[in-house]
Amino acid sequence: MHFGIIQERKNPPDRRVVLSPRACQTVLNSFKEAQIKVEPSLIRVFSDKEYREAGIPVASDMENCDVLLGVKEVPVEALIPNKKYFFFSHTIKKQPHNRNLLRAILQKNIELYDHEVITNRQGIRLVAFGRYAGIVGAYNGIRAFGLKSGHFLLPKASELHDREALIDRLRKTDLPPIKILLTGKGRVGNGAKEMLDGMGLKEVGVEDYLKKNFEVAVYCQIDVLDYNRRKDGKILDEIDFFQNARDYESTFMRFAMVTDLYMAGHFYGQGAPYLFTRADAKKSEFRIKLVADISCDVDGPVASTIRASSIENPVYGYDPISETEVAFEDAQAIGVMAVDNLPAELPRDSSSGFGQAFVKHVIPAFFNGDKDGILERALMTRNGKLTSRYTYLQEYVDGT
């Protein structure tokens, strides 16, 4: 099996890669039938020289590779017909801007495996950048709070080398005695928690967070049943929430009344209550000054996220009265950090972490007959058609 690591061609440029030089060596040492070739790139976080020094050939001819590995969407004109591709296609939610990409994949008889649907039998994702979204998102949230409040100034995450450099900068930051709320206990939420713990912040429980004042900055990490309740008053478990989200209502306002900086690291499911609405943000008791929306669901459960922001311009302001974007420095504005490609700011660390998971869960499937169904579940297209798991996208492809 011949794997090709393709050049990232999407704009804005993304420096991440599926397999680092070390990960390539692990594959070659573990599977004697495996071959790997790397397409030259001037932007990739690991240089062509690093791959060559690891014994991995660097060459432009990807046509003789069986499986092509990328991170972001491949431009239509760069797709090689009749190949197997892995990348984030951003089509499984029927994203309009990528309809033509999926059409071209079908027309070119490409087998598309989407990183987003590489799962185990229980549907849990196995390969993701979520932890690094949380790591960078927490740093960016603290940085944005400094910009908004004027208390301190931090460099952009993309200007620092790695996770440890981010933590080092945060440790040296003198935070005022603010309250930080973090939602989510998955990869993203726990990645953010790593940073808050790393900078030495005190973690407090829900009741203390809601009722007490502190002389130092503190944070509270909460999960879905902390900020949602059943409408009928029954107290059940998280499984009931995920199965019957429409039977719940948000209790997030009790946190919004005492929070200065809110970090959104939760997963938002279809039909779940919004955390806070535009009407909630208008209330005089709404205290949140800065939202770091790591999950970045635009016009969704966090009302102040009216658009995604960029690495270049990560913070904007939301005026809750006019419900419009304003300068984040505006005294009435809620500051919003909603960068939607956060792991790209820490490309070396995030690529290494992603590659470790890919080597552990995906590469073996090519050599063991896919005994765990990893490839089957991630395969979206074959023989010019959508596979059975993804036939729901046919109307999307047809444009109807």
N, C-alpha and C positions, 0 to 999 in steps of 0.2 A: 504494500500500500504506500503510495507516494503522496505525501502531504506538501502543499504549497502555502506559504505564508504570504498573502498578497499585500501590496501597498495600499494604504488608506487614501482614497481619492475624494472623499466627500469634503465639502467646504461648509463651515470652517474646519480647518485641519484637526484631526484627532491623532495624538501621538501614541495611543495605546496599541497593544498587539495581543493576540491570543496566546502565543507561546514565546517566552523569553528564551535567550540562548541556553540558560540552565535547564528550562523545561524541555527544550528540544533534545538536549543530551539525555535527559531522563527517558524520553520516549525511545530514543535510539538504543539505549542500553537495556531497555525493558522488552523491546519487540524487535527481534532481528530482521523481520520482514519489512520493517518501516524504513522509509526514506523521507527526508525533509529538505526542501529547497526554499530559500527566502528571496522574494522579489526586492530589488534595491529600493531604498527609500531615504530621502533626505530629512524627513520629519519624524520618523519612528523614534521613540524614546531610547531604544537599544539600537546602536549604530550598526551599519553593515560590517564594520570592523569587528565589533563584539561577536557577531554571529560567525564570522570567518575564524576568529580566534578560538571559538568553541567547536570548530570543525564542521560547521554547517555551511554548505555552498550557497553563494549569493548569485542569482542569475535572473534574467528577465523572462525567460521562456517558461511560463506557467502552463502552457498547453499540454505538456506531457505529465502533469500532476493529476492524480485521481481526485483528490479532495482539496479544495481551496478554503483557507481559513482567514476570515477578516473580522473586524469589530463592527464598524458602522455600515450603512447601506452602500452597495456597490453601484456606481452610476450605470445606467442602462447600456451606454456605449462601451463600457469596459467589461461587461459580462461575456464570458467564454461559453459558447453553447456546449451542451451535453456533458457538463461537469457537475460534481457535487460541491455545493457551497455551504459554509457556515458563516452567518453574520446576523446581526440584529436588523431584521427587515422592516420593523415597525409597520406591519400590515395586519397583525392578528386582531387589532381593534378597529379595522377598516379605516385606517388613517388616510384621508383623501389624497394627501400629497404623495403617497407611495403606491397608488393604484396602478400607475403605468409601470412601475418597477415590477410588481407582481405579474402583470400582463406579460412583460418582456421575459420574465423567468419561465413562464409557461410556454411562450412562443419559442424560446431557445432550448426547450427540453432539458431544463436544469432541475436537479434535485436540490431543493432548498431545505436546509436544516436551520431552524431559527434558535439562537441561543436562549431566547426568552422562554421557550417551551421544552428545554432540556430538563426533564423531571424524573422523579422516581415513580414507583407504582401508585403512590399515594397522592401524586400531583405536586409534590414539593420540589421547588426549583433546586437544581444541583450546581449550576454554574451562573454566577451573577457578580455584578460590581457593587451590590447594595451596601456591603460593609464600608466600602470606600466612599460611597455617596454620603453615608452617615458621618464618617471621619471628616471629610472636607466640608460637609454642610454645617457641622457644629462649629468648626473653625470660622467659616464664613459668617455664621450667625453672630458669634462673638465680635468678629471684625466689624460687621454691619452695625451692631449695637454701639460700638465705639464711634463709628462715623456719625450715626444718628444723634448720639448724646453729646459728642464732643469730648468725652472723657479720655480717650486714648486712640492711637492710630497704629494699625497692624499692616504689614505687607500682605499682598494677595497670596493665597495658597500656592498659586502657580509659580510664584517667585521663590519658593522654598523647595528644598531638595526632597524631603520625604516626611512621613508621618512623625518621626521623632523631632524633626525641625519644627513642625507645626506645634507639637506639644511644648517644646522648649519656649517658643514665643508666647504661648498662652500662659505658661507658668510665670513668666515675667510681667504679665499684664495685671495691673491693679484694678480689679473690678469693684465698683461700688456695691453696697449691700442689696443687690437685686435678687428677684426670684425668677428662676428659669424653669420652664415647664417643657418636658419632652414626652411626646406621645409615640408609642410604638415600642415593641420588644422583639422585633425580628432583626434581620441583618442590618437594616438601616438604623433603626432605633438604638441597637446595641453598639453599632459603630460610633454613633454620636456620643453614647454613654462613655465609650473608651476615652474620648477626648475630654469630657467633663471630669472624669475620674483622674485622667492623666494630668490635668492642670491643678488637681488638688481641691476641687470644689466639694463642699459638704452635701451629701444626699440626704433628703428628709422624706418621711412618709407622707401620705395624702393628708391625714388629719392635721399634722403639724404644719404642713405647707399651707393649708387653707386657713388655719386659725392663729398661727404664731407669726411674729415678726422676728427678724434675725439681724445681728450686727455685721454679718458677713454674707457674701453671695452664696445662695444655696440653689439646688435643683431637685426636681421631683420627676421621676419617670413613671408614666401611667399607661395602663392598657385599656382596651375597649370598654370593659365593664366599670371602669372608674369614671368614664365620661359619657356613658349611655345607660339607660334603664328601660325596662319593659313598660309599655304604656299601661298594662293592666296591673302593674305593681308586683308581679311575680319575680322572685329572685332565682334565676337559673344560671347556667354556666356559659362559657364562651362559645361552646358548640351551638347552643341555641341561638346566640347572637348571630353567628355566621350563617346559620340555616334560616333564620327568620328575622333578618335585619329590619324589615319594614314594621315589625312589631315593637321597635324601640324608638326612643326619642333622646336627643342630646341633653346632657347635663353639664356641658362644657363651660357654660357661663359662670359657674361657681369658681372655676379655675381662672377664667378671663378677668375676674374681678380682683385678683391678687397677683397676677403675673405681669412681669415687665418684658421678658423675652420668651417667646414661644418657638420651640423647634418641633416641626411636624415631621415625624419619621415613621408614621403609621402606614399601613396598607388600607386603602379605601375600597370597599367592595360595593358592587352595584346594589342600589336600594338602601344602603346604610344612611342613617341621618347625617346631615351636615354637622360639622363640629360647631362652627358659628356662621351665622348668616349675615347678610348686609344690614338687616334690621338690628341684629345683635350688636354689630360694631358701632352703631349709632348711639347706643345707650350710654348714659353718663357714667355708669359704673364699669364700663368696659375699659380696662387699664392697660392692655398690651400695647407696648410702644414699637416693638420690632417683631416681625414674624420671619423666621428662617424656614421656609417651606421646602424641606428637602425632598418630600414626595412629589411636589409640584404638580398638583392636579388643577389645571387652569379652569376658572369658573366652576369650581367644585366645592369640596367640603370646607375649605378655608377661604372665606369670602374675599379677603384682601388680595388673593392671588388672581389678578385679572389678566396676567400674561406671564410667560416665562421670561427670565432675565438672562443675561449672557455673562460669560467669564470676564469679558472686557468691561461691561457695565452691570455689575451684579445686583445693585440695589436701586429700587425706585420707591416712590411714595404712593400710598392709597389714601385718598380723602374719604372718610366714611360718610360724610354728609352729602357730598355731591356724587359719591360712588365713581370717582374718576381718578386717573393717575395724576399725581402732582410731584413736585420735587420732594425727595425723602427728607430734606432738611426742614421742610414746612412744619411748624409747631403742631398743627392739627393732624398731620399725616401719620399713618401707621407705616413704618419702614418695612419693606418687603424684599427679602433675598430669596429668589426663586430660580436659581440657575438649574437648568434641566439636564446638564451633562457634567455634574460635579466630579465624578471619578477622573475625568480628563485633566483635571488640575493636579492630579497626583499620579501621572501615567506610569512611572516605574513601579511603585508599590502596587497599584491596582492591577497592572498587567501581570505581575508576579503572582498575586493572589488568585486572579482569574485563571491563569495558566495552571497552577497547582490543582485547582478543582477540575479543569478540563482534562488534564492528564489522568487524574484519578477516576473520573466518572465516564468520560466520553471515549478517549483513545482506546481503552480495552475493548469496547463494544465492536470495534472494527476487526478484532482478532479472536473474539469468543463467540462469533455468530449472533451477536446482539442478544445474548441470553436473558438480559434484564429488560429488553424493550426500550433502551435509552434512545437509540436511533429511530426506531419506529415511531415513538411518540413525538419526536422533534421534526420528523419529515413532513413538510407541508405540500410539496409538489413532486410528482413522478410521472414520467411518460406524457408530459404536456398537460397534466390534469392535477387538480387538487386531490390530496389523499382524503380518505373518508372522514378523518378527524377534523378536516378543515374545509369541508364542502359548504359550510355556512358562509364562506367568503365568495361563493360563486356570483351572487348578485352584486357584490362589491366589485368583483373583477369585470362583470358585464356593464357596470355603471348604471344599474337600475335600482 
